[in-house]
Amino acid sequence: MSEHRLPQPDRPWVMRTYAGHSDAKRSNELYRRNLAKGQTGLSVAFDLPTQTGYDPDHVLARGEVGKVGVSIAHKGDMHQLLDGIPLDEMNTSMTINATAAWLLGLYVTVAEENGVDRAQLKGTTQNDIIKEYLSRGTYAFPPEPSMRLIADMVAFSVNEVPSWNPTNICSYHLQEAGATPVQEIAYALSTGIAVLDEVKARGQVAEEDFPKVFGRISFFVNAGIRLIEEIAKLRTMSALWQQIGRERYGVSDEKMLRFRYGVQVNSLGLTEAQPENNIQRIVLEALAVTLSRDARARAIQLPAWNEAMGLPRPWDQQWSLRIQQVLANETDLLEYPDIFAGSKVMDGLVAELTEGARAEMAVVEEHGGAVNAVPYMKARLVESHRERVARIESGEQKVIGQNCFTESEDSPLTAGADGGILTPDPEVERERIEALEEWKGGRDEDAVRGALSDLAAAAADESVNIMPATIAAAKAGATTGEWAQAMRDVFGPYRAPTGVDGASAPSDRGQLEEIRRRVDETSEKIGHRIKILVGKPGLDGHSNGAEQVALRARDVGMEVIYQGIRLTPAEIAESALQEDVDVVGLSILSGSHLELIPEVVRLLREEGVEVPVVVGGIIPLADAARLREGGVAGVYTPKDFDVNRIMGEIVELVGARAGTVAPA
């Protein structure tokens, strides 16, 4: 056999689709269909209440139940979710972070009640809390106790569930929040170091077993459209991770040193405009994580072409699965050694990224490590995203169909009655609340109270691993909200930094001169600086858009009130009243806009706050029309990439309310 071919083709990666919606029964049906189509692993999407530790009947869960994933409130739901799926054979990925210990506890409980030993389980919990503070917002507890929960899960898994990846360091959402390749590498690897140091400090894993801890740390990365740069990024991460293992932790076993990662390719670059272009973007990004054998993903899930518009349908997910299957089964990319070995371009890019990542990791270390450096990293991500948005606005960064080549035929993909997306049944929330009441009515309340009391005691004793008490509570019939509340009672509240206050002034102020003039003129005419409240009602933690609007409003001279994520409509209305704002901007990407935005508008009117309300998010055309009919002054979706234009329209709204409008 020649050197340029492999003796046998490589095995394909684990193929997944990120899926789950509504309730356990509907999601189980979807999983079974996907597995029948050739999917080789499960990737479970949970709804926001489950991710943040609330039951379906909590005030913050309103409008969010079953929207962006499946609602799981107790072991009965988990039994139904996994019905008929052989857990001793399945490789299951669960995208869960703040409540990962609880969901792993439910998974172990269901397996054991179905006769499967926990040691047979294979899969991954994402469980990267630092990136939640930086980019995605589904945190539940403060950083220090959250890191303790992760370390407890790592120790538990290494000791009792040896084929489970207890944490999956997730740089995916860092890129979605605007991270450069250097930042994505540096912040992800710094997070890995923070987790490993916490596990070592807690001392629950024997010293001789610590290489197993290093070997069970996996990563979940993002692959953007810059194909060559993304390949170099992954080769860089692989080399640096192995170096960290050898030099910092003394790991010598080559198998344990391997950089193991799964991937979902970039959703940030998918467009609502000309959405058919998203397919070729997804294919190119899939190549970035498969072409280089030395840095090939171990598991892949691809977004659907319509994720910038709403929730994909089963057919859309099938299309993304077929992309993977064609790559693995029809092309020859699994037949060769690494095709980039010896490439001066690739070697040069890797050296460049390595130098930059090491320098940025050193800055994180100077701030006291990844946990203490959260405010620093958050501000840098907000700045990087601002620069990306500015490049698209100016046309320097081309996005086909959005800021160039915009002439287009109507897309047949969106011509159907559903507009090309799946809309969950609005009755799901009511059904889930009724089901929760029924579950509580049929369980042993004394057993639940006792288990929750033991759980709280375990949480209060830092020397205790949280997992045994968590599994006991799951088996007793406790709920997601009850588990999380027990933790909140011990750990206390927390609100993550927004990154807006810490972000520096923009490097290029030329683009802002005209809109700054209009802000100044209108502010002078109304007698005070324009004041905008930017709010995120509900549990949606995807705050990138809200942060950019708040940052741009500040940069063009407005006074900005932005308190971050996870506010009730009542809190937003009260803040608007107390701060005496001129305009309210709301951001929702979770699909709960029809439930939460009208409620904010209603409460504002009740408080006598007669100011324009504008909304941004993933909002279908029909829903946008309904919001306008309900009193919303402006609706912005992913196709509205020109933030200066949005600022100008906000100035016009404020001026019109005051009876004066600055000239455009």
C-alpha positions in Angstrom: 0.0 0.0 0.0 1.4 3.4 -0.9 2.1 6.1 1.7 -0.5 8.4 0.3 -3.4 6.0 1.0 -4.6 4.4 4.2 -4.6 0.6 4.5 -8.3 0.8 5.4 -10.6 3.8 5.2 -11.3 5.6 8.5 -14.5 5.0 10.4 -17.0 7.8 9.9 -17.6 10.2 12.8 -20.7 10.0 14.9 -23.5 11.6 13.0 -26.1 13.6 14.9 -28.8 16.1 14.5 -29.5 18.6 17.3 -33.2 17.9 18.0 -36.0 18.1 20.5 -39.1 20.2 20.9 -42.4 20.4 22.8 -42.6 17.4 25.0 -40.9 14.0 25.6 -43.4 12.0 23.6 -43.1 14.2 20.4 -39.3 14.3 20.7 -39.0 10.5 21.2 -41.0 10.1 17.9 -38.6 12.5 16.2 -35.5 10.6 17.6 -36.8 7.3 16.4 -37.4 8.6 12.9 -33.9 10.2 12.8 -32.2 7.0 13.9 -34.1 5.0 11.3 -32.7 7.4 8.7 -29.1 6.5 9.6 -28.3 9.0 12.4 -25.7 7.2 14.6 -26.0 9.2 17.9 -28.5 11.3 19.7 -28.1 15.0 20.4 -30.8 16.3 22.8 -31.9 19.9 22.7 -33.7 21.0 25.9 -36.0 23.9 26.3 -34.9 27.0 28.2 -36.7 26.3 31.4 -35.0 22.9 31.6 -31.6 24.5 30.8 -31.9 27.1 33.4 -33.6 25.1 36.2 -37.3 26.1 36.1 -40.4 23.9 36.0 -43.0 24.7 33.3 -45.3 26.5 35.7 -42.7 29.1 36.8 -43.3 32.7 35.9 -40.0 32.9 33.9 -41.0 29.8 31.9 -44.0 31.5 30.4 -43.8 31.3 26.6 -40.6 29.3 26.7 -41.9 25.8 27.4 -41.0 23.4 24.6 -39.8 26.2 22.2 -36.1 25.6 21.5 -36.0 22.1 22.8 -37.8 19.4 24.8 -39.3 20.1 28.2 -37.9 17.6 30.9 -39.2 18.2 34.4 -38.6 14.8 36.1 -37.7 11.2 35.5 -41.0 10.3 34.0 -40.3 12.7 31.2 -36.9 11.3 30.7 -38.3 7.7 30.6 -40.7 8.8 27.9 -38.0 10.7 26.0 -35.8 7.6 25.8 -38.5 5.0 25.4 -37.4 2.2 23.1 -33.9 3.6 22.7 -31.2 1.1 23.9 -29.1 3.1 26.3 -26.5 0.5 26.6 -25.8 0.9 22.9 -26.6 4.6 22.3 -24.1 7.5 22.3 -26.1 10.4 23.6 -25.1 14.0 23.7 -27.1 16.4 25.9 -26.7 20.1 25.3 -27.1 21.1 29.0 -24.9 23.2 31.2 -26.2 24.9 34.4 -28.4 21.9 35.2 -26.1 19.2 33.7 -25.7 17.4 37.0 -29.4 17.0 37.2 -29.9 15.8 33.7 -27.1 13.3 34.0 -28.8 12.2 37.3 -32.0 11.7 35.4 -30.2 9.8 32.6 -28.5 7.5 35.0 -31.8 6.9 36.9 -33.7 6.0 33.7 -30.9 3.7 32.6 -30.8 1.9 36.0 -34.6 1.6 36.2 -34.5 0.0 32.8 -31.8 -2.5 33.9 -28.8 -0.8 32.3 -25.8 -0.4 34.5 -24.4 3.2 34.7 -21.0 1.9 33.7 -22.3 1.0 30.3 -23.5 4.5 29.4 -21.8 6.4 26.6 -22.3 10.0 25.8 -21.6 13.6 26.6 -23.0 16.5 28.7 -21.9 19.8 27.4 -21.5 21.3 30.9 -19.4 24.3 30.1 -20.6 27.0 32.4 -18.0 29.7 31.6 -19.2 30.1 28.0 -22.7 30.5 29.4 -21.5 33.7 31.2 -19.7 34.8 28.0 -22.1 34.0 25.2 -25.3 32.0 25.7 -26.8 33.0 29.0 -28.2 29.7 30.3 -26.4 29.9 33.6 -28.3 29.3 36.9 -25.7 29.7 39.7 -22.6 31.8 40.4 -19.3 30.8 38.9 -17.6 29.2 41.9 -20.4 26.7 42.8 -21.0 26.1 39.2 -17.4 25.0 38.7 -17.8 22.8 41.8 -20.8 21.0 40.1 -18.7 20.4 37.0 -15.8 19.0 39.0 -18.2 16.7 40.9 -19.6 15.4 37.6 -16.1 14.8 36.3 -15.1 12.9 39.3 -18.3 10.9 39.4 -18.1 10.0 35.7 -14.4 9.0 35.7 -15.1 6.8 38.8 -18.5 5.4 37.9 -19.4 6.1 34.2 -16.0 5.7 32.5 -17.3 6.1 28.9 -19.1 9.3 29.6 -17.7 12.7 28.7 -18.7 14.8 31.8 -17.9 18.1 30.3 -17.6 19.4 26.7 -15.7 22.7 26.6 -17.8 24.6 24.1 -16.1 27.2 21.9 -19.0 27.0 19.5 -20.9 29.8 21.2 -17.8 31.9 21.6 -17.6 32.2 17.8 -21.3 32.8 17.6 -20.7 35.7 20.0 -18.0 37.2 17.7 -14.8 35.5 18.9 -11.9 35.6 16.5 -10.0 32.2 15.9 -7.4 33.3 18.5 -10.0 34.1 21.1 -11.9 30.9 20.4 -8.8 28.9 20.9 -7.5 30.8 24.0 -10.8 31.1 25.9 -11.8 27.4 25.3 -8.4 26.0 26.3 -8.3 28.4 29.4 -11.7 27.0 30.4 -10.4 23.5 30.0 -7.5 24.4 32.4 -9.9 25.9 34.9 -12.0 22.7 34.9 -8.9 20.4 35.3 -7.5 22.6 38.1 -10.9 22.5 39.9 -11.1 18.7 39.7 -7.5 18.4 41.0 -8.2 20.8 43.9 -11.3 18.9 45.0 -9.3 15.7 45.3 -12.1 13.2 44.4 -10.1 11.4 41.8 -7.0 9.3 42.7 -3.7 10.9 41.5 -2.9 7.9 39.3 -6.3 8.3 37.6 -5.9 11.9 36.7 -4.8 11.2 33.1 -8.3 9.6 32.7 -9.8 13.0 33.7 -7.7 14.8 31.1 -8.7 12.1 28.5 -12.5 12.5 29.3 -12.4 16.3 28.6 -13.9 16.8 25.2 -14.6 20.0 23.2 -17.4 21.3 21.0 -16.2 23.7 18.4 -17.5 25.9 15.7 -16.5 25.9 12.1 -17.1 29.1 10.2 -17.0 29.8 6.5 -13.3 30.7 6.3 -12.4 27.1 5.4 -8.6 27.2 5.5 -8.4 29.3 8.6 -10.9 27.0 10.4 -8.8 23.9 9.5 -5.7 25.7 10.9 -7.6 26.6 14.1 -8.5 23.0 14.8 -4.9 21.8 14.2 -3.7 24.5 16.5 -6.2 23.5 19.3 -5.1 19.9 19.0 -1.4 20.7 19.3 -1.9 23.1 22.2 -4.1 20.8 24.1 -1.6 18.0 23.9 1.1 20.4 25.0 -1.0 21.5 28.0 -1.6 17.8 29.0 2.1 17.0 28.9 3.6 20.1 30.4 0.9 21.2 33.0 -0.6 17.9 34.0 2.1 15.3 33.3 0.0 13.2 31.0 2.0 10.9 28.8 -0.6 8.4 27.4 -1.1 9.4 23.8 -4.7 8.2 23.8 -5.5 10.4 26.8 -3.8 13.4 25.2 -5.9 13.3 22.1 -7.9 16.4 21.3 -11.4 15.0 21.1 -14.0 17.3 19.7 -17.5 17.3 18.3 -18.8 20.1 16.1 -21.8 22.0 14.9 -20.8 24.3 12.1 -21.5 28.0 12.2 -25.1 29.2 12.6 -24.0 32.9 13.0 -23.2 33.1 9.3 -26.6 31.6 8.2 -28.9 34.2 6.7 -32.6 34.9 6.5 -32.0 36.6 3.2 -31.7 34.1 0.3 -31.7 31.2 2.8 -30.9 28.7 0.1 -27.3 30.0 0.3 -27.1 28.4 3.7 -26.8 24.9 2.3 -23.5 25.6 0.5 -22.2 27.4 3.6 -23.0 24.3 5.7 -21.3 22.0 3.3 -18.1 24.1 3.2 -18.1 24.4 7.0 -18.5 20.6 7.3 -15.4 20.2 5.1 -13.4 22.3 7.5 -13.9 19.7 10.2 -13.5 16.6 8.1 -10.7 17.3 5.5 -7.8 17.2 7.9 -7.4 13.7 9.3 -5.2 14.8 12.2 -7.8 17.3 13.3 -11.0 15.5 12.3 -14.1 15.8 14.4 -15.3 12.8 16.4 -18.9 13.8 16.1 -20.8 16.2 13.9 -24.2 17.9 13.9 -25.0 20.3 11.2 -27.6 23.1 11.5 -30.5 23.2 9.1 -30.7 25.7 6.2 -33.5 27.6 7.9 -32.2 28.1 11.5 -31.9 31.8 10.9 -35.7 31.8 10.4 -37.0 29.5 13.1 -37.3 25.9 14.3 -36.3 23.4 11.5 -38.8 20.7 10.4 -37.8 17.0 10.4 -37.3 17.2 6.6 -34.8 20.1 7.1 -32.9 18.0 9.7 -32.9 15.1 7.3 -31.2 17.3 4.6 -28.4 18.2 7.0 -28.0 14.5 8.0 -27.7 13.6 4.3 -24.9 16.1 3.8 -22.9 14.2 6.4 -23.7 10.8 4.9 -22.7 11.9 1.4 -19.4 13.2 2.7 -18.7 10.0 4.6 -20.0 7.5 2.1 -19.7 8.9 -1.4 -16.5 11.0 -1.3 -13.0 9.7 -0.7 -12.0 11.9 2.2 -11.8 9.0 4.7 -9.2 7.1 2.5 -6.1 9.2 2.9 -3.6 10.4 5.6 -3.7 14.1 6.5 -3.7 15.9 3.2 -2.3 19.1 4.8 0.9 17.5 6.2 3.9 19.6 5.0 1.8 22.5 3.7 3.7 25.8 4.2 0.3 27.6 4.2 -1.1 25.4 6.9 2.1 25.3 9.0 2.3 29.1 8.8 -1.3 29.7 9.8 -1.0 27.2 12.7 2.2 29.0 13.9 0.4 32.4 13.7 -2.7 31.2 15.6 -0.5 29.4 18.2 1.4 32.6 18.9 -1.8 34.6 19.2 -3.6 32.1 21.4 -0.7 31.7 23.8 -0.5 35.4 24.2 -4.3 35.7 24.9 -4.2 32.7 27.3 -1.4 34.5 29.2 -3.7 37.5 29.6 -6.5 35.3 30.9 -4.0 33.8 33.4 -3.0 37.3 34.5 -6.6 37.9 35.4 -6.6 34.9 37.6 -7.7 32.2 35.2 -10.9 31.7 33.2 -13.4 32.0 36.1 -12.0 35.3 37.3 -11.5 36.6 33.8 -15.1 36.3 32.7 -15.7 40.1 32.7 -12.5 40.6 30.7 -13.3 37.9 28.1 -17.0 39.0 27.8 -15.9 42.6 27.0 -13.4 41.4 24.4 -16.1 39.2 22.7 -18.5 42.1 22.6 -15.8 44.3 21.0 -14.9 41.5 18.4 -18.6 41.1 17.5 -19.0 44.9 17.1 -16.1 44.8 14.6 -17.6 42.0 12.7 -21.0 43.8 12.4 -19.2 46.9 11.3 -17.4 45.0 8.5 -20.6 43.6 7.2 -22.3 47.0 7.4 -19.5 48.7 5.4 -19.4 45.8 2.9 -15.8 44.9 3.8 -17.0 41.5 4.8 -19.3 40.1 2.1 -22.3 38.0 2.9 -23.9 36.8 -0.3 -27.6 37.7 -0.5 -27.4 40.0 2.5 -25.0 42.9 1.7 -24.1 42.0 -1.9 -25.7 40.2 -4.8 -29.0 40.9 -3.2 -31.1 40.6 -6.4 -33.0 37.4 -6.0 -35.8 35.2 -7.1 -38.4 34.2 -4.5 -37.2 31.1 -2.7 -39.5 28.1 -3.2 -38.1 26.8 0.1 -40.1 29.4 2.0 -43.2 29.4 -0.2 -45.2 26.9 1.8 -48.0 27.8 4.3 -45.6 27.2 7.2 -43.0 29.7 5.8 -40.3 27.0 5.9 -40.2 26.5 9.7 -41.8 24.4 12.4 -44.1 26.1 14.9 -44.6 24.1 18.1 -48.1 23.6 19.2 -49.1 26.5 21.4 -51.0 24.1 23.7 -47.7 22.4 24.8 -47.2 24.8 27.7 -50.7 24.2 29.2 -50.2 20.5 28.7 -46.9 20.5 30.4 -48.2 22.4 33.4 -51.1 20.0 33.8 -48.7 17.0 33.4 -46.5 18.5 36.1 -49.4 18.8 38.5 -50.4 15.2 37.8 -46.8 14.0 38.4 -46.6 15.8 41.8 -50.0 14.4 42.8 -48.9 10.8 42.2 -45.5 10.8 43.9 -44.4 10.2 47.5 -44.1 13.7 48.9 -42.3 12.6 52.1 -39.6 10.8 50.0 -39.2 13.9 47.8 -38.9 16.3 50.7 -36.3 14.0 52.3 -34.3 13.7 49.1 -34.3 17.5 48.6 -33.2 18.1 52.2 -30.3 15.7 51.7 -29.5 17.4 48.4 -29.4 20.8 50.1 -27.1 19.5 52.8 -24.8 18.0 50.2 -24.7 21.4 48.4 -23.9 23.2 51.6 -20.9 20.9 52.3 -18.2 21.6 49.8 -16.4 18.4 50.5 -19.3 16.3 49.3 -19.9 15.2 45.7 -23.3 16.4 44.6 -24.1 13.5 42.2 -25.2 10.8 44.7 -27.8 13.2 46.3 -28.8 14.4 42.8 -29.5 10.8 41.6 -31.4 10.1 44.9 -33.6 13.1 44.3 -34.2 12.1 40.7 -35.2 8.6 41.8 -37.5 10.0 44.5 -39.4 12.0 41.8 -38.1 15.5 42.4 -38.5 18.0 39.5 -36.0 20.1 37.6 -37.2 23.3 39.3 -37.0 21.7 42.8 -33.4 20.5 42.2 -32.3 23.9 40.9 -34.1 25.8 43.7 -32.3 23.7 46.3 -29.1 24.8 44.7 -30.1 28.4 44.4 -31.0 28.5 48.1 -27.5 27.4 49.0 -25.4 29.1 46.3 -27.3 32.4 46.0 -28.3 34.6 43.0 -26.0 35.7 40.2 -26.2 38.0 37.2 -23.4 37.7 34.6 -21.6 40.8 33.2 -23.0 42.1 29.9 -19.7 43.2 28.4 -21.2 46.5 27.2 -19.8 48.6 30.0 -16.4 47.1 29.7 -16.2 47.4 25.9 -13.8 50.1 24.6 -14.9 52.9 22.2 -15.1 51.8 18.5 -11.8 52.0 16.5 -13.6 53.5 13.4 -15.9 56.4 14.4 -16.3 57.6 10.8 -19.3 55.3 10.2 -21.1 56.8 13.2 -20.8 60.6 12.5 -24.1 61.0 10.7 -26.2 59.1 13.2 -24.4 60.8 16.1 -25.4 64.2 14.6 -29.1 63.1 14.4 -29.0 61.7 18.0 -27.5 65.1 19.2 -30.1 67.1 17.4 -33.1 65.1 18.6 -31.7 65.0 22.2 -31.4 68.8 22.1 -34.9 69.3 20.9 -36.5 66.9 23.5 -34.4 68.6 26.3 -32.4 65.6 27.3 -30.2 62.8 26.0 -32.2 60.1 24.2 -32.6 57.2 26.7 -33.2 53.7 25.5 -34.0 50.6 27.6 -32.7 47.4 26.0 -34.4 44.4 27.5 -34.5 40.6 27.1 -37.8 39.2 28.5 -38.0 35.5 29.3 -35.3 32.9 29.5 -33.6 33.5 26.1 -29.9 34.0 26.8 -28.7 34.7 23.3 -27.8 38.3 24.0 -25.4 39.0 21.1 -27.9 41.1 19.2 -29.1 43.0 22.3 -25.5 43.7 23.3 -24.7 45.1 19.9 -27.8 47.3 19.9 -27.0 48.6 23.4 -23.3 49.1 22.4 -24.2 51.0 19.2 -26.7 53.1 21.0 -24.1 54.1 23.5 -21.5 54.7 20.7 -23.9 57.1 18.9 -24.6 59.1 22.0 -27.7 57.7 23.6 -28.1 56.9 27.3 -28.5 53.2 27.6 -30.2 51.1 30.2 -29.2 47.4 29.7 -29.4 45.0 32.6 -28.7 41.8 30.7 -30.9 38.7 30.3 -33.7 36.9 32.0 -36.2 39.6 33.0 -39.9 39.2 33.4 -42.2 41.6 31.4 -43.2 43.2 34.7 -39.5 44.0 35.6 -39.0 45.5 32.1 -42.1 47.7 32.5 -41.1 48.8 36.0 -37.6 49.7 34.8 -38.9 51.7 31.9 -41.1 53.7 34.3 -38.4 54.3 36.9 -35.8 55.2 34.3 -38.2 57.5 32.4 -36.9 56.1 29.0 -37.8 57.4 25.5 -37.9 54.1 23.8 -37.9 50.4 24.7 -36.0 47.8 22.6 -36.8 44.1 23.2 -34.8 41.1 22.0 -36.1 37.5 21.8 -34.7 34.7 19.7 -36.4 31.7 21.4 -39.7 31.9 19.6 -41.6 33.3 22.6 -42.2 36.7 21.1 -46.0 36.4 20.7 -46.4 35.5 24.4 -43.9 38.0 26.0 -43.8 41.1 23.9 -47.5 41.9 24.0 -47.3 41.4 27.7 -44.6 44.0 28.0 -46.5 46.4 25.8 -49.7 45.9 27.9 -47.8 46.5 31.2 -46.1 49.6 29.8 -49.5 51.0 28.9 -50.9 50.2 32.3 -48.0 52.1 33.9 -48.7 55.1 31.6 -45.4 54.6 29.8 -46.4 55.7 26.3 -43.1 55.2 24.5 -42.3 53.4 21.2 -41.4 49.7 21.5 -39.1 48.0 18.9 -38.4 44.3 18.8 -35.5 42.2 17.4 -35.2 38.5 17.0 -36.1 35.5 14.9 -39.6 36.5 14.0 -41.6 35.2 11.0 -43.4 37.7 8.8 -46.9 36.8 10.0 -45.8 37.2 13.6 -44.2 40.6 12.8 -47.5 41.8 11.4 -49.3 40.7 14.6 -46.8 42.5 16.8 -47.2 45.7 14.8 -51.0 45.4 15.1 -50.5 45.1 18.9 -48.6 48.3 19.2 -45.0 47.5 18.4 -43.4 50.3 16.4 -40.6 48.4 14.6 -39.6 44.7 14.1 -36.1 43.7 13.1 -34.9 40.2 12.1 -31.6 38.7 11.1 -31.8 40.3 7.6 -31.6 43.7 9.2 -27.8 43.8 9.6 -27.4 47.6 9.3 -27.4 48.7 12.9 -26.9 52.3 12.0 -30.1 52.2 10.0 -31.9 50.8 13.1 -30.5 53.5 15.2 -31.7 56.1 12.7 -35.2 54.7 12.8 -35.2 54.7 16.6 -34.2 58.4 16.6 -37.1 59.1 14.2 -39.6 57.3 16.5 -38.4 59.3 19.5 -38.5 62.5 17.5 -42.0 61.8 16.2 -43.3 61.1 19.7 -41.9 64.5 20.9 -43.3 66.2 17.8 -39.8 66.8 16.3 -37.7 64.7 14.0 -34.1 65.3 13.1 -33.5 65.4 9.4 -32.0 62.2 7.8 
